[in-house]
Amino acid sequence: MDTTVRNRFIKSLVDLTTSIENSEVIQTPFPYILIENGIGDDFPTIEEFKKDSRERTFKFPKYFNSNGRMSLEITNRLHESLEFKSLHDLIINKFNLKIPTTGDNIIVKHAHSIDIWEDTSDLDIHDIHLDFLKKGNAYKSEGLEQSETNSELDQLVFSMHIYLPDDDNHINLGTSLYEIPSSLPQSLKIQADFPINIPSMIMASDVDKLIKIKQIPYKRGVVFIHPTSLSSWHQAPIVPTGYIRKSMMFRWDYSSYTSTL
């Protein structure tokens, strides 16, 4: 077997695609897929990704610390690989997702990313939130504007989170999933989240009104997949001092913009 980091990574994606295909979509509190052993022992460690970044296999053009999260973006045309496209198509089909379409004065922008995340105790993204990734004026120079209203019709975001801890001694550091009682007013569900620009946060004073349904176990090989919807409320954990929460995030984003030209 080829032992290069890239080939081991690609093979793991092929195996993971098979696991996803055979997995059930859980519906409560919102649609998601949870795979307990989604990757094998041959999946590269974060340290191997970093070491290999000095070669041509992977490149990390972005390596930054934001809100207690060290983020390294993996590139080198992996997004163009057949394996990555197959993974994308499978998730679309499993959740029966609809990609926004271009129309009169409507332009759809597509972005995708694979990032290594290392979260420290400084991580301050503890709000219960949705992953509607509003980009504001990112394309203003092109005469494009994005609606500030969260809608599954004009933005499709879905993600796959792979946990990569060094051990399984911090199982409580997984993502928590929440349900909002229908009795709560809509105003609680649309709150500004400066500076990461996701207008979909629950104010701290209202957190105790939500119902925690499940916490994803933070163990090596756990894979958590979900599309963003108006009900996909979730929360990152508080990381203990001195510990680093390691994971890999795959994210796809299709966003509609209105042309003002």
N, C-alpha and C positions, 0 to 999 in steps of 0.2 A: 504493500500500500504506500502511496506517495505520502510522505510525512511533512510536506510543506504546510505552513499555517493556512495558506489560502485554500489549498486542496482539501484539507481537513475541514475547514469551515464550510466550503461548498458541499462536501459530502454530508455534513451534518444538516445542512438546509434540505437536502434531498430526503434524508431520513425523517426530518421533522415534518416535511410536507406530507409524508405518508401518515404520520401520527395525527396530524390535523385532520386529514381526510377521514380518518376513522373515529374522530372525536365527536362528542355530542355538544351542541350549543346549549348552554345553560341559560335559562330565561330570567332568573331572579337574582338580584333586583333589576338587572338589565342584561341583555344578551352578551355572553362572553364564553370563551373556551378556556379551560384550565387543563394543562397536561403536566402531570407530576414528574415524569421522567422524559422530558421532551428532547434532551440531548444526552449523548453518551460520554464516556470518559475521554473519548478522542477529541471532543470539542476543545478548541484552544483556550487556554487561560488568558486572562487580561494581561498578565505579564508577558505571555508569548506574543500577543498582539502588539504590545508596546515595543518589544525587542525586534519584532519583524518590521516595524514601521520604518526602520532605518534602511530597509531594502525596498525593492520596487513592488513587492507583493501588496502592501498597504501603504497608504499615506494618511497623515493626520494634519490637514491644513488648518483645522481649528482645534485648539487645545486651551480651554479657558475655564476659569473658576467663576461661576455665577451662583450667588445665593447658597454657597456651600456645596455646589456640585461641580466636580471636575468632569468636563465633557470632551470626548475625543471623537471626532467624526471620521468614520471609515469611508474611503473613496476607492479610487482605482478601478472605475467602470464596473464595480460589482452590481450596480443597479441595472446594467445592461445584460447581465448574465441570464441564461434561460432559467436557471434555478430560482433566481430572485423573481423573475416574471411569473413563474409557475406558482410561487408562494403568494404573490399578489393576487393572481387570478383565483386561486383556491379560496382565499379569505373572502374575496368579493362574493364568490358563489355560496360559501358556507353561510354567510349572513344575509344573502340576497340583497346586497347593497346596490344602490343606484348612483352612478357617477354623474355629477352635474353636467349639463350639456351647454355648448355654446349656442347662442341665439341672437335675436335682434339686440344690439348694443350690449350683449353679455359675452365676456371673455372668461374662459376657465384656465386658471393657472395650476399646474401640477408640480408638486415637490415631494421628494422622498429622501429618507435619511436612515443611516445606521450609525448609532452612537454608543460608545462605551461610557457608562456613567459610574463615577465614584463619588458617593455621597458621604459627607462628614457630619459631625454634630452641629455644624453651622448651617445645615440645610434649613431653609426657612419657608419652604413651600408646603406648609401643613394645612392650608385651607382645603376644605372639601370643594371639589371643583369638577368642571367638565373640560374636555380638551378641544373646545372650539378655539383654534389658534388664529385669532384676528391679527392681521398684519397692518392695519391702519393705512398709512400713506405709503406703503412700500413700493407701490407702482404708480404713485401720483405723477411721476415724470412721463409715464406712458398714457396719462389721461384716464387712469382706472381708479375707481372708488369701490370700497368694500362696505357692505351693510354692517352696522353694529348689532343687528338683531341675529341671535342664534337661530339657525334654521338648517335642518337636515336636507332641505331641498337645494340650497345654494352653497353648502359646504359639506364635503365628506372627508372625515378624518378617521383613520383606523390605525391601530398600533399593535405591536407584539413585543412584550417585555420578557426577557430571559434573565433569570436570576443566576448570578455566578459567585456566590460566597465562597470563601476559603474553607468554611466548615458549616455545619448545620446547627450551630449553637445559638443562633439568633432568629429563630423561626418566626418571631413576632414582628419582624421588620418588613413584612410584605405589605402590599397595597390593601387598604380597607375599602370595602364596597358598601354604599349607603342607599337607603330608600327615603324619599321625602314623602311624608303623609300628604294626601291630596288636599287636606284641609288648610295647608300652609298657603299664604298668598303668593302669587307669582313674583311679586317685588323682591322676595327673599332670594330668588333664583338668578337674578341678573345683577351682579355686583362687580364693580370694576376691580381688576387685579393688577395694579401697577407694581412693578414695572414690566412683568412678563406678558402683559397685554392679552389676557384671557378674560373677557367680561362675563364670567360664569362662576363666580365664587359665592359661597355661603359666608355671611358675616359671622365672626367668632361668637357673637352674642346669640346666634341662632343655631349653633352647631348641636346643642343638646336637644333640639327638636327633631333631629333626624334619627333614623333607625339604622344601626350598623347591622348589616346582614351577614357579612363574611369578611374574613381577612385571608388574603392569599398567603400561603406558607412561604417564607423566605428560605428556600432550600435550593441547592445547586440543581440545575436542570428543570426547575419549574418554569413553565411557559404560560403567560397570561395574555390573551388576545381579546381586544374588544373594539368595536366601532363607537365613535362618539355619537351620542344622541342626547335628547333633552332629559334623559333619565339616568345617564351613565355617571352618576356622582361617585367620586372616589377620593382617596386621601393618601398622601405619602406619610411614612412613619417618622417618629423622632429618633434620630440616630444617636446611640450612646457616645459619650466623649471617648476619643481614642480609637473608635471603630470606623471602618470604611465599608459602606454598603455598595457592593459591586454588582453591576448588571449591564445588559445590552438592550438598547431600545431601537426597534424598527418602527418607522412611522411613515404613513402615506397621507398626503393632503391634496385634495382637489377643492379649490376655492373659486367661486364665481365673483367677477368684478363687473361693474357697470362702466361702460365707456362714456366719457364725457366729451369726446372729440366729435 
